[in-house]
Every structure is written in C-alpha cells, then in structure tokens.
Amino acid sequence: QMLSKTLGATIARRLVTSEIAACGSQRREISHAPNAGSSPLAFDVVVVGGGIVGCATARQLSIAKPHLKIAIVEKEEKLAAHQSGHNSGVIHAGIYYTPGSLKAKLCVEGLDLAYSYFDQRKIPYKKTGKLIVAVEQEELPRLDNLFERAKQNGCRDIEMIDGEKIKEIEPHCRGLRALWSPHTGIVDWGVVTKAYAEDFEKAGGKVLIGYPLESFSFDAATNDFPVTIRSKPNLAPLRCKYVITCAGLHADRVAGLSGCSPEPKIVPFRGEYLLLKPEKRHLVKTNIYPVPDPRFPFLGVHFTPRMNGDIWLGPNAVLAYKREGYGYLQWSPKDLYDALSYKGMHKLVGKYFSFGMQEFYRGIFIGEQVKQLQRFIPELQLSDVTRGPSGVRAQAMDSTGALVDDFVFDGGEGKLGSRLLHVRNAPSPGATSSLAIAKMITDEATKKFQL
C-alpha cells in the first residue's frame, strides 16, 4: 500500500510537471505581433479570428498545404474568448436543420469528424444523448416532421419513443413522445479550439494574440505580399498574399473593411442561463430540448449537462447592448446604435415584439423561465436554481428582418477583395461543424487563391 501511494504520488507529480511544461510551450508559441518600428511579418495566408472556426481553418489549411506560411491573428489576449468559449458545449447531431442546407450537411459530417478528433487527441467528452420532447398534443405533428427531417439529413440512430421510454432514459422528465438522439454529446469547445491551435503551431503556424484588426490595404508594388493588415498604431503591420476572415461577432464589420456588402448584418443576442443547484443535478442526465415552434425565431429553453457536472437551464434570448456584452451593465453606444438603427432590426421587432418582451421579462423574473422548464420536469422548483452564465450569439440578419439561418461564405471584388474570403455567418452548430467547415473553406480558398 505504501509503495502504491509512493508510485501514485510520483506519477501525479510527473503528470503535473508535464502539463505545466506543455502549457509553457503553448505560451511560447502564441505571441504578440511585433511593435511598431519592427519589420512587418509576412505570410502566405492570414486567418483573422482565434475562435473555433478560425483555428480549425488554419489547422486544416496547414495540413492540406504544408508549404504555406500561415498565421492566425486574434484581437483578444487569448483564443476562444467569445462565442467559442461561451456556449452550451453541445455536440449536435444535425436534426433541426433544413435538408440540403450547408448547416445540415456540415453538421452531420462534422459530428463524426469531431468524435474521431476527440478520441485521437484524448479530449474528454460525453455522449449524453438528447431528447426532443413533445409535452402537448399540438406539438406531435411538428415532432413527426422533425423526425422526417432528421432522416433526410442522414442523422444516425434517431428514434421516435413514447412516454414510457422517455422515463427510462430520463426518469424525471415527462412527455407524450420524443425523438431520442444517442449520438448527441457534450464537450468543452474552448478546449477543442486550443487543441486546434496547438496542432496548427506544431505544423509551423504562427498565432498572434492582442492584434485587433483596423484595416486592409492593397499595394501592387509589393508583388510578393500585396495585402497589408494594420492594427493599432503601436503594432507593426502584417503583410500577406491572402486573407480568410472568421470574425464571429464582428464578421460584418471585418468584411466591410474589404469593401464587401454590409449584409448580412450581425445583431448580438444574449442568452442567459440558469444553473441547477448541485443537490438537484440528479434531475437531469441528458440534453432535454423542446420541439421548435415555427412562430418564434429562437428554439426555447432546454436542459444541458456540462463537462464539469453543472446543469445549465435556458437560455432566453434578448438583444445584447454590446457585441461582447455578457451582462445587463455591459453596453456599447456604438454597438447598440448599430443594432437599433438597422432597418432589418426594426422589422424583426415589429414582427416579434410580444415574443421579445416575454424573453426580456423571463430574463428579469427567472420564475417565468422555471415555469417553461417545468413543462418537462414538473418537480423542478424556483428554489432549485440560481442565475448562471451568459453567452452572446452572433445572429446574422438581412434587411427584411429575416434571421439568416444557414452558413454564409463570400469574398470581395477588385484587387483587394479578390484576395479575401469571408466566413460571414457560422452560428450553431458552427462548433460541431468546425472540422467540416474547415475542409470546405480550405477547398474554396485553394480554388479561389490557386494555392
């Protein structure tokens, strides 16, 4: 027993030492751009955005084109600082999305790629599964339609189950019928983003943090690296041949810097979660989701287990006062004016004013959210929950007020625009689809830029 304890302690120390060394190595690889006055760094391709799509794209491009010199630039002091690190952590199966859409295709493909990658890189995940539960008779036809959609999308092993089977899977949940998705899971997408970046660095890529993008310019006299990327005055510019932007909450603004269309517009919506108290975590084992109601623009509240054992409940959906504003007191006059002055937003508010006010009300009076959740788990009480974390969704919108539901990729025209490829909209299931998106972007960049 003494020998066992000694060996265990020795192994633990070595693991900790190894982990610290690995972290130290990562810190040495991820660096800041040189200060003004230094010679500009030059790259074949620069990927703008250190979220999950940007890191996946840079990684895939380095695998497909190992001869290229590639960099990721990120405005924050760390990777996955926003959507990639502020999400529910669900690995989606591709059930909800319109058959034939990029969302459907890339999610189903991305699911298998993601699980394979997690196993290869030994990233912790759980296949918790998901129940999409109909609790009212009027929801049953919509559930049947969803089942047909899942089959058209090629989602694996989706079952229609009755109320008794629901209780076998989730004893505290009630429902008339449900779709059961055994391959839905959970993971920490922030950890996955950093793993993508580590792979990219090992392949020779460069990650530059603390580099907010200010402008693009084209200089025909600099034939080898004609595109110049500028940041703050105290930072040196970067030169490159081509640019791929994956800017998330700022996708429209970054695209606009290259002369691309200002639409689709990014309007930020904050999702506020409740947290199930630890002593009540036994109430939820799997993901429990509602049947989508086509009358409303967002999905509705659901139950989401987390890798650390937490259970998130929600979210609601309200306009964020700042593109990266996670609380009521975080706001930006520029961002708020940008959203409220947009004609598409006016039309959305006119169409969904009542829905929006209900969401806002439920965000303030959390008992109203609990009432929604009790439809699925009746024994849940207000005293069982506390306020939890928030995330901000980069919701793309067009001038008619329609929410852009699918992924959007485009480029510009002219000498500058032709050298840029923009990821304009990559909403949920963007994380699940990230490896599939990266393959598609790499193929598109290879053709567009003749790499």
N, C-alpha and C positions, 0 to 999 in steps of 0.2 A: 504493500500500500504506500509506504514511504517512497519507494522507487517510482511508482506510478505518479505520485504527486510531483516528484522532482522532474521527471520527464515531461509531465504536463506543463509545469511552470516554464521549463526550458523552451518547449515548443511555442508556448504562448508568447514568450519574450522575443523569439525569433520571428514569429508572425508579425508582432507589433513593429519590430525593427524593420522588417521587410516592407510593411505598409508605409511606415514613415519615410523610408528611402524612396519608395515608389512615388509618394506624394511630393517629395523634394525634387525628384526627377521631373515630375509634371510641372512644378513651379518654374524649373529652369527652362523648360521648353516653351511654355506660354510666357510671352514677354510683351513689353510695351513697345510701341513704334518709336524710332529714334526722334530725338528732339530737333526742333528747327535749327537749321545750320548744318545738319548732317547730310550726307549724300542720300538721295532718295533710294529706297529699296525697290527692286524691280522684280516682277513676277510675270509668268505667262498668263495666269488666271488668278483673280482675286474674288473670293466669295465674301460678300457683305452679310454679316449676321451670324452670331455664335449661338443660335438656338439649335434645336434638334434637326431641322431640315437643312440648315446651312452646314452643320458639322457632318451630317450624313452625306450631303452632296460633295463636300470637299474630300471626304474619305473615299467615296466611290470613284470620283474623278482621278484621285491619286492611284487607285487600283487599276483603273482602265487605261490611264495614260501616265505611266510611271516616269516618263521622260520630262514631264512638265514641272515647272516650278510654281507651286500653288500656295496661296495664303488665305487664311480666314481673318477678317477684321471684325471686332466686336466693340461696341461703344461702351459697354459696362466693364467693370473690373473683374468680371467672372463670366463663364459660359452659362447658358441656360438660366439667365437672370429673370426672365419674364414668363411667357406662356409655357415654355418647355420645363420650367421649374415650378409653375403654379397651376397645375392641372390635377384632375382626379386620379390619374395614374392607371386608367383602364386600358387594356389591350382589347380593341374592338374586333368583332367577327365580321362586320360588313352587312348587317341585317337591314338597317334603315334606309340605305342609300338607293337612289333611282337606278334601276337596271340599265347597264350600258354607260353609266357616268364614270368619270375618272375616279370619283370617290369610291364607288363600288369595286371597280377593277383593282385599284391600287391598295385598298384596304384588305381585300381577300388575299392578294398576293403578299402584301406587307405583313400580314399576320404570321404566315408560315416563315417568312424571312426573319421576322423578329424572334420567334421562339428558337429557331436554329441558331441565331446570333447569340441569344442569351445563354444557350447551352454551351456554345463554343467559348464564350468569354466568361462563363461561370458567373453571370449576373443573376442575382436572386429574383425570382418571380413566383407567382402562384396562379394556377388555373382554377380560379374560384367558380367559374361559370357565371351565367346571367339568366335571370328570369325576367321576361317581359310580361307583366301580369294584367289581365283584364279583370276588373272588380265590378263592372257594371255591364248589363246586357247590351247596351248601346255600343260598347267597346269591342264586342265579339266580331262583328264584320271587319272592323279595322285590323284586328289581330289576325284574322284569316288572310287578309290582303298582305299583311306583313310577312306571314309565313310563305306566301307565294313569291313575294319579293326576295326573301332570303334564299329560296330555292333557285330563282333566276340568277341571283348573284353568285351562286356556287358556294354558299356558306356550308361548311361541313357539319353533319350530325345534328342539325337543328330538329327539335321535336316539338310537336304540339301536345301538351299534357293537361290533365284535368286537375280539379281542386285537390283531390287526394294525393296525387303525385307532387303537387306543389308543396304540400305539408311534409312529404317525405324528404324533399330537398331542403326546404326552409320551414321548420316546424311552427314558427311564429307568424308566418305570412298567410294571408287569406286571399283567395281569388277564385273566379269561376273557371278560367282556363289561363294557360300561359305558354309562351314559347320558351323552351329551355335551350340555351347555347352553352354546351360544355367547354368550348374552346376559348370563351372569353376569359380574360385573366387580369391580373394587376402587376404593376412593376413601378419602380421609381424612374420616370423618364428623364429626370435630371441626371441620374447616374448613367443612364444609357447615352445621353448627349456627351458626357465627359468621356465615356468609353470610345465613342466615335472619334472624338478629337484626339485621344491617345493613339488610336490606330493611324490616324492621319499624320500625326507627328512622327510616329515610328517609320512611316513611309517617306519621310523627308519634308513634310509640310510644315508651314510656319503659322502659328496662331498669335495674333497681335490683339491684346485687350486694351481698353481705355482709349479707343480710337473712334470717336463719333464722326460719322461721315458728314461733311459740309458741302462738297461739290464734286462734280465730274467735269473734266475738260478734255478736248482732243487737240493734239499738236501734231500736225502732219510732218513737221520737220524731224520729229523723233520717231523714225520709222520702226525701230525695234519694239519700243514700248510707248505707243502714241497716246494712251489713255492715262490721265493723271487724276488721282484721287486725293482730295485735300480734306484735312480735318481742322482742328483748332490751330491758331497761329503759332502756338508753341511746339507743334508737332510737325515733323518733316512730311512732305507729301510722299505718296507711293506711285510708282509707275507700273503699268501693266499693258498686256495686249487685249485682254478680255475681262469682263466682269459678270458675275452671276449674283443677283441680289436675292436674299432670303430674309427680309427685314421685318416680317411679322406685323406688329402694331404700327410700324412706320412704312409699310410696303408701298402705300400710295405716294407718300412724300418722297421716298427714295427714287421711285420710278419717275416722278415728276422732275427730279433733278437732271434726268437724261432727256427730257423733252417728251416723255411718254404721256399718254392720256391720264388725266387726273382721276379717272374712274376705272375700275370700281373704287369707291371711297371706303376708307377704313373708319368705322364708327366703333368706339370701345364700349363693350357691355361688361359690367362687373357681375360676377356670380358669387353670391355669399352663401357659405355653407354653415350648417350647424354640426356640432360634434356630439356623438353619443357618449355619455359618461362611461368610464371603464367598467363599472359594475353592471352595465346594461349591454355590453358588447355581445353577450350570448344571444341577443335577439336577432342578430344578422350574421349570416355566414357567407352569403353570396351577393353578387350585384342584383339588386331588385329595381327594375325600371318600369315606368308607366307605358301604356300604349299611346303613341303620339296622337295628338289631336290636331288635325289639319287646319283648324280655325285659328290656331295660335302659332307664333313664329318660333317659339323655343320648346324644348322637349318636356320640361316639367321636372318636379323634384324626384330624386331617386336615392337609393341606399348604396354606398360604395365602401367596401372594405379597403384598408390601406396596408402597405407592406409593414408598417411599424405597429400594426394592431389596432389603430384608430378606425372608427367608422364615421365617414362623412355622410351627412344628410343634406340634400338640396341638389342644386342651388336654385335661388331665384335668378332673375336677370333684369338688371337696371342699368340705365345709362351711367357710365363712369365719367367723373368730372375731369379725368386726366387719362391719357392713353396708358399710363402705367400707374394708375391710382387705385390702390387696393383697399382704401378706406374712405369713409364719408368726408374726412377732413383733408384728404389729398385731392388737390384740384389744380388745374392749369387754365388760366383765362384763354390762352391761345387754343388749347385742345377743346375746351368747352364751346367756345365761339365757333370753332371749325365744325363741330358736330351739329350744333343747334342752327347754324346758318345754312346748312346744306339742304337743298330742296328735296332730296330723297328722304331726309330725316323728317321733314315737315309732313310728307305723305305717309310715312310709316306711323308717325304719331297720330295723324288723323284716322288711320285705319285701325290702330291697336291702342287707342288712348285708354280705354277701360282696362284692357289687359295690363298695360304698363303701370297704371295706378295700383292695381291689385298686387303686382310684383313689388312695387315700392312699399306698399302697406305691409306686405308679408316680411319685407326686409327689416322694418322697424319693429313690428309686433310679431315676434317669432312664433307665438302661439298659433298664428294663422298658417305658418309653414307646417307646424306639427299636425294640424288638422288634415292637411293634404297627405302627410306621411301615414297618418292613422288609417287611411283607406286600405293600406297594405298590411300594416302591423297594428291592429286595434289596441293592443295593450301598451303601446308607446305613450308616455306621458310628457307633458311640458317639463316636469322636474327631471326628466331623464336626459335632457340635452343642455348644451351650452353653446354660445356663439363660437364659430370656428373660423377657419381661414377663408380668404377670398382669392379669386383669380380674375383676370381681365381677358376677355375674348376679343380678338381682332376680327370683328364682323364686317365683311365686305358688303357694300350696298350700292345699288345703281341709282340713277336719278329718278326712277319711278317709285323708289322706296322699297323695291324688292330686295330681299336678302339673297346675296349670291351664294348658292348652295354648293357649287362644285369648285374644284381647284381651278385656278386661273394662272396661266403662264403666258408671258408675251415678251416682246422686245421692241426696240425703237427703230427709227429710220435715220438715214443720214450717216455721216462718218462716225459720229459718237454712238447714236442709238443702235446701229447695226452691230456694235461690239458689246452690247449688253443684253442679258437675258434676265427677266424679272419673274420671280415667284410672287404673284400678286395676291393670291388667296390660298392658304393651306390650313383651313380650320380642322377641327376634329372630324375625322380620325387622322390628322396630319402626323401625329407621333407614331401611331400604329403603322401608318403607311410610309414612314420616313425612308426605309431602305428601298422600297419600290419607287417612291418619288425620286430618290437619288439616282436610281438607274435610268429613269425616264429623262431626267434633266441632263444626265451625262450623255445619253444618246442624242438629245436635242442640241446640246452645246457642241458635240462632236460634229454634227451636220452643219449647224449654223456658223460655227467658227472654223470649220475644216481643221480640227485639231489632229 
